[in-house]
Amino acid sequence: MPAELRVTRTCRIPLHELEWRFTASGGPGGQHANTANTKAEVRFDIANSSS
């Protein structure tokens, strides 16, 4: 697994600077719907990044 996320040829973000969160996605559903954590949110602190 790479240690960084390549955005462009010259812009790379170290993976340790990314904060990942997985939750159940919203929306309509019936029985047993939305029981998996299928919504992903990635946060990145641009101001404090070394990249």
MARFI-463638 format. One line per 4 residues: number of its first residue (from 1); for each residue x, z, y of C-alpha. Coordinates in steps of 0.05 Angstrom, whole numbers, padded with zeros to 5 digits. Last residue first. Example, Ala and Ser with C-alpha at 12.3 -4.5 7.8 and 13.67 -1.06 7.14 Angstrom:
<nodes>
2 = 00273,00143,-00021 | 00246,00156,-00090;
</nodes>
This chain:
<nodes>
51 = 00056,00032,00373 | 00074,00105,00385 | 00001,00122,00398 | -00020,00179,00443;
47 = -00062,00139,00493 | -00089,00093,00440 | -00119,00148,00397 | -00149,00110,00339;
43 = -00214,00124,00303 | -00240,00088,00241 | -00313,00095,00220 | -00337,00072,00152;
39 = -00410,00071,00130 | -00420,00065,00054 | -00421,00138,00035 | -00469,00130,-00023;
35 = -00539,00161,-00027 | -00568,00110,00021 | -00628,00095,-00023 | -00644,00138,-00085;
31 = -00719,00134,-00070 | -00734,00089,-00012 | -00695,00063,00046 | -00696,00048,00119;
27 = -00633,00053,00160 | -00573,00098,00167 | -00507,00092,00131 | -00482,00150,00090;
23 = -00415,00174,00116 | -00341,00156,00111 | -00290,00179,00163 | -00220,00151,00174;
19 = -00170,00175,00227 | -00115,00125,00241 | -00047,00147,00268 | -00020,00160,00197;
15 = -00034,00086,00182 | 00020,00064,00231 | -00008,00011,00279 | 00024,-00057,00284;
11 = 00022,-00104,00344 | 00074,-00161,00347 | 00047,-00209,00295 | -00024,-00185,00307;
7 = -00065,-00126,00283 | -00020,-00106,00224 | -00043,-00038,00198 | 00017,00003,00176;
3 = 00047,00039,00116 | 00028,-00018,00069 | 00000,00000,00000;
</nodes>
